[in-house]
Amino acid sequence: MDVLPGEGAAGAARVTLEGLLSVVGAGVLELCAAPCGPGAAVAGVTVLDELEPGTGPGELVLAVGVDPESAVAADVVRRAGGTGAAAVVFGPGPSGRQPPPALRTVAEEAGVAVLLRTAWCPWARLVSVLRAGLASVGVPPDPRTAAVPPGDLNGLADAVAALVGGAVTIEDTESRVLAHSATEGDVDELRRLTILGRRVPRWRVEAMREDGFFRALWGAGDVLHRPAGGENPERLVVAVRAGGEVLGSIWVAAEGRPLAPDAADALRAAARSAAAHLLHHRTRGGHERLVGDAARALLEGRGPAGALAERAGLPVRGNCAVLAVCTGLDGSDGDGDARLHGLLALYCAAHRHRAVAVPLNGRRTLVVLGGLDADRRRAEEQAARLGRSLVEQVSAAFGADVRIGLGEVVAEPAELPESRRSAEDALRALLAPGESRTVARVDQMAERVALSRVRDALDGLPLPPRTPVARLTALDDGNGGTMVATLRAYLDHFGDVSAASRALGVHPNSLRYRLRRITEVSGLDLADPDARLLAHLQLRLLGGG
């Protein structure tokens, strides 16, 4: 394992607010006001200190602990303007809304941009992200990879592969594969396992950790060379870092031919360009998490509905609904879950629906639909049509059984918790034994939903311990459950002895004998409609039917 000497870091370029935001993305900061435009120069990051309030020109001032909706926030912005600061960053206010218009007016007068830190990114994390962003934006882009859009790691991997003449993987600091180049020649076994598993095999990671490889990689600051050995071809690897933070690594493996003579120099330059891409990729994941958290809060009725809908990318007013989706996928498969949620979001977008997929535990996902037709009936048909299409698409893509409960169309996002409840009620009815339908609303499953709610209401309700069914159950424990099964079949078939005996596979006379025995030992009066109703309800609760 050798360190390949190379050139020093490129000279820093002028960093602008627009350039910084393009790298750190909406998952970290939201721009509320920019009176000097997005081209304002940014020189550094500083945390507001009330005892030493002075800041330098071009600084991003992090107003930790200052409520953006308070009068103090306006004073902070005015002072920042007086020192030539580029922007002030506030945390989310208690209401979750954007800073008030009055603060934006102060920002315009002071000539200072105002930004809002997103809820998912704590202050300590924000400092490291911003410093890494400043460092990565300040590196002039390599013209050979400049055409790759920000965050397109697969495109970057292909571009680097063309430069070095080998196969490329881009990994995070936990050795998970974020992207890889297209493979043209023979693939060595280690690369094949890494790509298929979307991470370096654990045994390989442990071996590299034990021989000190990662310590050398994260500390070297340059390209490392791993010579060919056995079936493993020659490899080059470099850490990707910015602002003192390690973001990941780029690996190059020879692919049936020697690497290009200048492969190390090309990889070194690619690592500098890759910092912005990895940072953008990381914060884009934060943005997705922010959207999901906002949609989840909206469904649970937590916080101001308008602000949450806006944060989730949904219309703040107008008809909306929830779909409750259940698949036969194993909920423990994280990759399968990610593919399912991606497919749901992509399919909804393809049908021009504003939608957010919110995963639940197990095999269930809630899809929040916004921007439905203003006419309620047409909106219901839109949701039903989408549900039927999703059943077909998800079933075809995963080979799994799919059920979708359609929530009631509601007039505004504040009513989405009600739509969620109706969607989950409909889904629960669709999952009942013997149900063949795959998509339905509550009003189409009224009887099953009503019975389910009755069971929920009665579940756990304390009843007298000596009801006929309770006595029968206690006596039947050592009898294989024959008497309970007989009574249930008799009541299920509305007292029709012939039908009940056929269901049990016994002679009608045997059934009549059992019924006499049941009434004797339990005290149940089958001629009493109230007694029959109570017995049937208790048996349903016992059997979960």
C-alpha positions in Angstrom: 0.0 0.0 0.0 1.8 3.1 -1.3 0.9 6.8 -1.2 1.2 8.3 -4.7 2.7 11.9 -4.6 0.7 14.6 -6.4 0.0 18.2 -6.8 -1.4 20.4 -4.0 -4.9 21.6 -3.7 -6.2 24.0 -6.4 -6.5 27.6 -5.6 -9.8 28.7 -4.1 -12.4 30.3 -6.3 -14.9 33.0 -5.3 -17.8 31.4 -3.4 -21.3 32.8 -3.8 -24.5 32.2 -1.9 -26.0 30.6 -5.0 -23.0 28.3 -5.4 -23.1 27.3 -1.7 -26.9 26.6 -1.8 -26.6 24.5 -5.0 -24.2 22.2 -3.1 -25.8 22.0 0.3 -29.3 21.9 -1.2 -32.8 22.4 0.2 -32.3 19.6 2.7 -30.2 21.9 4.8 -31.2 25.5 4.2 -34.2 27.4 2.8 -33.7 30.8 1.3 -36.2 33.3 2.7 -34.7 36.6 1.5 -31.8 37.6 -0.7 -31.8 41.4 -1.2 -28.3 41.4 -2.8 -29.2 38.6 -5.1 -27.8 35.0 -5.2 -24.4 36.2 -6.4 -23.5 37.7 -3.0 -20.0 36.6 -1.9 -19.6 34.2 1.1 -16.4 34.1 3.0 -17.0 31.9 6.0 -19.3 30.7 8.7 -19.5 32.1 12.2 -21.8 31.4 15.2 -23.5 34.4 16.7 -22.1 35.3 20.1 -24.1 38.0 22.0 -21.0 38.9 24.0 -18.9 39.4 20.9 -21.5 40.3 18.2 -19.0 41.5 15.6 -18.8 39.5 12.4 -16.6 39.8 9.3 -17.7 40.8 5.8 -19.2 38.0 3.8 -19.9 35.8 6.8 -22.8 33.4 7.2 -24.0 34.2 10.8 -25.7 31.2 12.5 -28.2 32.8 14.9 -28.4 29.8 17.3 -31.2 30.1 19.8 -32.8 33.1 18.2 -36.5 32.8 17.4 -37.0 34.1 13.8 -40.4 35.3 14.8 -39.1 37.5 17.6 -38.0 41.2 17.8 -34.5 40.0 18.6 -34.2 38.4 15.2 -34.7 41.8 13.5 -31.9 43.3 15.7 -29.6 40.4 14.7 -30.2 41.1 11.0 -29.6 44.8 11.4 -26.3 44.3 13.2 -25.3 41.7 10.5 -26.0 44.3 7.8 -23.8 46.8 9.6 -20.8 44.5 9.5 -21.2 43.4 5.9 -22.3 39.9 6.7 -23.6 37.9 3.7 -26.5 36.2 5.5 -28.1 35.2 8.8 -29.3 31.7 9.4 -32.1 31.1 11.8 -33.5 27.8 13.2 -37.1 26.8 12.7 -39.5 29.0 14.7 -42.0 27.5 17.2 -44.9 27.7 14.6 -42.9 25.9 11.9 -43.7 28.7 9.5 -41.4 30.8 7.3 -40.0 34.0 9.1 -42.6 36.8 9.2 -42.8 39.4 6.5 -41.5 42.1 8.9 -38.2 40.2 9.2 -37.9 40.1 5.4 -38.5 43.8 5.2 -35.6 44.3 7.7 -33.4 42.0 5.6 -34.1 44.1 2.5 -33.2 47.3 4.4 -30.0 45.8 5.8 -29.0 44.2 2.6 -28.5 40.8 4.3 -29.9 37.4 3.1 -32.0 35.4 5.5 -32.0 31.6 5.5 -33.9 29.1 7.6 -32.2 25.9 8.9 -34.4 22.8 8.1 -35.7 20.8 11.0 -33.7 17.6 10.2 -30.3 19.3 10.3 -29.1 20.3 13.9 -26.8 23.2 14.4 -23.7 21.1 15.0 -24.3 19.2 11.8 -25.1 22.4 9.9 -21.7 23.9 10.8 -19.8 21.0 9.3 -22.0 20.8 6.2 -21.5 24.6 5.5 -17.8 24.4 6.0 -17.5 21.4 3.8 -19.8 23.2 1.2 -17.6 26.3 1.3 -14.5 24.2 0.7 -16.0 22.2 -2.1 -17.5 25.1 -3.9 -14.2 27.0 -3.7 -12.4 24.3 -5.8 -12.5 25.2 -9.5 -14.4 22.3 -11.3 -12.4 19.9 -13.4 -13.4 20.6 -17.0 -13.4 16.8 -17.6 -16.2 16.3 -15.1 -17.8 19.7 -15.2 -20.7 18.5 -17.4 -21.9 16.1 -14.6 -25.1 17.6 -12.9 -24.7 18.2 -9.1 -25.4 15.0 -7.2 -25.3 12.7 -10.2 -23.0 10.2 -8.7 -23.5 7.5 -11.4 -22.7 10.1 -14.0 -19.6 11.1 -12.1 -18.5 7.4 -11.8 -18.8 6.9 -15.5 -16.9 10.1 -16.2 -14.0 9.1 -13.8 -14.0 5.6 -15.3 -13.4 7.1 -18.8 -10.5 9.2 -17.5 -8.7 6.4 -15.5 -9.4 3.5 -17.8 -10.9 1.3 -15.1 -14.0 0.3 -13.2 -15.1 2.9 -10.6 -17.2 2.7 -7.4 -18.1 5.6 -5.2 -18.6 4.7 -1.5 -19.6 6.5 1.7 -17.5 6.3 4.9 -19.4 3.0 5.9 -18.3 1.3 2.7 -21.8 1.4 1.2 -21.9 1.8 -2.6 -23.4 5.1 -3.6 -22.7 4.7 -7.3 -20.7 2.6 -9.8 -19.6 2.9 -13.4 -21.0 0.8 -16.2 -19.0 -2.5 -16.5 -17.7 -3.4 -19.9 -15.1 -6.2 -19.4 -14.7 -9.0 -17.0 -15.6 -8.1 -13.4 -13.5 -9.5 -10.5 -15.4 -11.3 -7.8 -14.9 -8.6 -5.2 -16.4 -5.9 -7.4 -19.2 -8.2 -8.3 -20.1 -8.9 -4.7 -19.7 -5.2 -3.8 -22.1 -4.0 -6.5 -24.7 -6.8 -6.0 -24.7 -6.2 -2.2 -24.6 -2.4 -2.6 -21.7 -2.4 0.0 -18.2 -3.9 0.4 -18.6 -7.5 1.9 -18.3 -7.4 5.7 -15.4 -9.8 5.7 -13.4 -7.5 3.4 -14.2 -4.4 5.5 -13.0 -6.2 8.7 -9.8 -7.3 7.0 -9.1 -3.7 5.8 -9.9 -2.3 9.2 -7.5 -4.8 10.9 -4.6 -4.0 8.6 -5.0 -0.3 9.2 -6.1 0.5 5.6 -9.0 2.9 6.6 -6.7 4.8 9.0 -4.3 5.3 6.2 -7.0 6.2 3.7 -8.7 8.8 5.8 -5.4 10.3 6.9 -3.3 10.2 3.7 -5.0 13.0 1.8 -3.9 11.5 -1.4 -4.3 8.5 -3.8 -3.4 5.0 -2.3 -2.3 2.2 -4.5 -3.2 -1.5 -3.8 -1.2 -3.8 -6.1 -2.8 -6.7 -7.9 -2.9 -10.0 -5.9 -4.4 -13.3 -6.9 -7.7 -12.7 -8.6 -7.9 -9.1 -7.4 -6.7 -6.6 -10.0 -4.7 -3.4 -9.3 -6.7 -0.8 -7.4 -6.4 2.9 -6.7 -8.5 4.7 -4.0 -8.7 8.2 -2.8 -10.7 9.8 0.1 -13.1 12.6 -0.8 -13.0 15.4 1.8 -14.0 19.0 2.2 -13.6 21.5 5.0 -11.9 18.9 7.2 -14.8 16.4 6.8 -14.4 13.0 5.1 -17.4 12.5 2.8 -16.5 9.1 1.2 -14.1 7.5 -1.2 -13.6 6.7 -4.9 -12.2 3.3 -5.9 -10.8 2.3 -9.3 -10.1 -1.3 -10.3 -8.2 -2.4 -13.5 -10.7 -4.0 -15.8 -8.9 -6.5 -18.1 -6.1 -4.0 -19.0 -3.7 -1.7 -17.1 -5.0 1.6 -15.8 -4.2 4.8 -17.7 -0.6 6.1 -17.1 -2.1 9.3 -15.5 -4.8 7.5 -13.6 -3.6 8.7 -10.2 -3.6 12.3 -11.3 -7.0 12.0 -12.8 -8.4 10.3 -9.7 -6.8 13.1 -7.5 -8.6 15.8 -9.6 -11.8 13.8 -9.6 -11.8 13.6 -5.8 -11.7 17.4 -5.6 -14.7 17.7 -7.9 -16.5 14.8 -6.2 -16.7 16.6 -2.9 -19.5 18.9 -4.1 -21.4 15.9 -5.6 -21.2 13.8 -2.4 -22.3 16.7 -0.3 -25.2 17.4 -2.6 -26.1 13.8 -2.5 -26.0 13.6 1.3 -28.1 16.8 1.8 -30.6 15.7 -0.9 -31.3 12.7 1.3 -31.8 15.1 4.1 -34.4 17.0 2.0 -36.2 13.7 1.3 -36.2 13.0 5.0 -37.6 16.5 5.7 -40.4 16.0 3.2 -41.3 12.6 4.7 -41.2 14.0 8.3 -43.5 16.9 7.3 -45.9 14.6 5.5 -46.0 12.2 8.5 -46.7 15.2 10.9 -49.5 16.3 8.6 -51.1 12.8 8.7 -50.8 12.8 12.5 -52.3 16.3 12.9 -49.1 17.7 14.5 -48.3 21.3 13.7 -49.7 23.9 11.3 -51.2 22.1 8.3 -50.4 24.8 5.8 -46.7 25.1 6.8 -46.3 21.2 6.8 -48.0 20.8 3.4 -45.7 23.5 2.0 -42.7 21.7 3.4 -43.8 18.4 2.0 -44.2 19.9 -1.5 -48.0 19.6 -1.4 -50.6 22.2 -2.2 -51.6 24.2 0.9 -55.3 24.1 -0.1 -57.6 22.1 -2.3 -58.9 18.5 -2.4 -56.5 15.8 -1.2 -56.6 12.2 0.0 -54.6 9.3 1.4 -54.0 5.9 0.0 -53.0 3.1 2.4 -50.9 0.5 0.5 -50.0 -3.0 1.7 -47.8 -5.4 -0.2 -46.7 -9.0 0.3 -43.1 -7.8 0.5 -41.0 -8.7 3.5 -40.9 -5.5 5.5 -37.4 -6.3 6.7 -35.9 -5.8 3.3 -34.7 -2.2 3.3 -33.8 -2.2 -0.4 -37.2 -3.6 -1.3 -38.9 -0.9 0.8 -36.8 1.8 -0.9 -37.7 0.5 -4.3 -41.4 0.3 -3.4 -41.5 3.9 -2.1 -39.5 5.1 -5.1 -41.9 3.3 -7.5 -45.0 4.8 -5.7 -43.6 8.3 -5.9 -42.4 8.0 -9.5 -45.7 6.5 -10.7 -47.8 9.2 -9.0 -45.5 11.9 -10.5 -45.9 10.3 -14.0 -49.7 10.7 -13.6 -49.2 14.4 -12.6 -50.2 13.9 -9.0 -48.5 15.8 -6.2 -47.7 12.9 -3.9 -45.5 11.9 -1.0 -45.0 8.3 0.1 -44.7 7.8 3.9 -43.5 4.3 5.0 -45.0 2.7 8.0 -43.9 -0.4 10.0 -44.1 -3.7 8.2 -45.4 -3.9 4.7 -47.5 -0.7 4.7 -47.1 2.7 3.1 -49.3 5.8 3.1 -49.4 7.9 -0.1 -50.5 11.5 0.4 -52.2 12.9 -2.7 -52.5 16.6 -3.2 -53.8 18.8 -6.0 -56.8 16.6 -6.8 -59.7 17.9 -9.0 -61.8 20.7 -7.4 -64.9 18.6 -8.0 -65.2 16.0 -5.2 -66.6 13.3 -7.4 -64.0 13.7 -10.0 -61.3 13.8 -7.3 -62.6 10.5 -5.9 -62.4 8.9 -9.4 -58.8 10.2 -9.7 -57.8 8.5 -6.5 -59.6 5.3 -7.4 -58.0 5.2 -10.9 -54.6 5.8 -9.4 -55.2 3.0 -6.8 -56.2 0.5 -9.5 -53.1 1.4 -11.6 -50.8 1.2 -8.6 -52.0 -2.3 -7.8 -51.2 -3.4 -11.3 -47.8 -1.7 -11.4 -46.6 -2.8 -8.0 -47.8 -6.4 -8.5 -45.9 -6.5 -11.8 -42.8 -4.9 -10.4 -42.5 -7.0 -7.2 -44.5 -10.1 -7.9 -46.4 -9.3 -4.7 -50.0 -9.3 -3.6 -51.2 -5.7 -3.2 -54.1 -4.1 -1.5 -54.9 -0.4 -1.4 -57.4 1.4 0.8 -58.7 4.6 -0.6 -59.1 7.4 1.9 -62.0 9.9 1.8 -61.3 13.0 -0.3 -61.0 16.0 2.0 -61.1 19.7 1.2 -57.8 20.7 2.7 -54.5 19.3 4.2 -55.7 20.0 7.8 -58.3 17.2 7.3 -55.8 14.6 6.1 -55.7 12.7 9.4 -59.4 11.9 8.8 -58.6 10.7 5.2 -55.8 8.5 6.7 -58.2 6.9 9.1 -60.7 6.0 6.4 -57.9 4.7 4.1 -56.5 2.4 6.9 -60.0 1.2 7.7 -60.6 0.3 4.1 -57.3 -1.5 3.9 -58.0 -3.5 7.0 -61.3 -4.6 5.5 -59.5 -5.6 2.3 -57.1 -7.7 4.2 -59.9 -9.7 5.9 -60.0 -13.5 5.1 -62.0 -14.3 2.0 -61.9 -10.7 0.6 -61.0 -10.7 -3.1 -61.1 -7.0 -3.9 -57.8 -5.2 -4.1 -58.9 -1.5 -4.1 -61.9 0.0 -2.2 -63.2 3.0 -0.2 -64.8 2.7 3.2 -68.3 3.1 1.8 -67.7 0.1 -0.5 -66.6 -2.0 2.5 -69.2 -0.6 5.0 -70.2 -3.8 6.7 -66.6 -5.1 7.1 -65.4 -1.8 8.4 -68.3 -1.5 10.8 -67.7 -4.9 12.2 -64.0 -4.2 12.5 -64.9 -1.0 14.5 -67.2 -3.0 16.7 -64.5 -5.5 17.5 -62.1 -2.7 18.3 -64.6 -1.1 20.6 -65.2 -4.4 22.4 -61.6 -5.6 22.5 -60.4 -5.5 26.0 -63.9 -4.6 27.4 -64.3 -6.4 30.7 -67.2 -8.9 30.6 -68.6 -11.0 33.4 -66.3 -14.0 33.8 -69.2 -16.6 33.7 -70.9 -15.9 30.4 -72.0 -19.0 28.5 -69.2 -18.7 26.0 -66.6 -18.1 28.8 -67.8 -21.3 30.5 -67.8 -23.2 27.2 -64.3 -22.1 26.3 -63.0 -23.2 29.7 -64.6 -26.6 29.4 -63.5 -27.1 25.8 -59.8 -26.4 26.4 -59.2 -30.1 26.9 -61.6 -31.3 24.3 -59.8 -30.0 21.2 -62.2 -27.0 20.8 -65.0 -29.1 19.4 -67.8 -27.5 21.2 -66.7 -23.9 20.5 -66.2 -24.8 16.8 -69.7 -26.4 16.7 -71.4 -23.4 18.3 -69.6 -21.0 16.0 -70.6 -22.9 12.8 -74.2 -23.1 14.0 -74.4 -19.3 14.6 -72.5 -18.5 11.4 -75.1 -20.5 9.4 -78.0 -18.8 11.2 -79.2 -21.9 12.9 -79.3 -24.0 9.7 -78.3 -27.5 11.0 -77.8 -29.0 7.6 -75.5 -26.2 6.4 -73.6 -26.1 9.7 -73.1 -29.9 9.7 -71.8 -29.8 6.1 -69.3 -27.1 7.1 -68.1 -29.2 10.0 -68.1 -32.5 8.1 -70.4 -34.3 10.6 -73.9 -35.9 10.4 -76.8 -33.5 11.3 -77.7 -35.8 14.2 -74.2 -35.5 15.6 -74.5 -31.7 15.4 -77.9 -31.8 17.2 -76.3 -33.9 20.0 -73.5 -31.5 20.3 -75.9 -28.5 20.5 -77.8 -30.2 23.4 -74.6 -30.8 25.2 -73.5 -27.2 24.6 -76.6 -25.8 26.2 -76.4 -28.2 29.1 -72.8 -27.3 30.1 -72.8 -23.6 29.3 -76.3 -22.6 30.1 -76.7 -20.9 26.7 -80.3 -20.3 25.6 -80.3 -20.6 21.9 -83.9 -19.4 21.7 -82.9 -16.0 23.2 -81.8 -13.6 20.5 -79.8 -11.5 23.0 -78.0 -14.6 24.2 -77.3 -15.6 20.6 -76.0 -12.1 19.7 -73.6 -12.0 22.7 -72.4 -15.5 22.1 -71.7 -14.7 18.4 -69.8 -11.5 19.3 -67.7 -13.2 21.8 -66.9 -16.0 19.4 -65.9 -13.5 16.7 -63.6 -11.8 19.2 -62.0 -15.1 20.2 -61.5 -16.2 16.6 -60.5 -12.8 15.2 -63.1 -13.2 12.4 
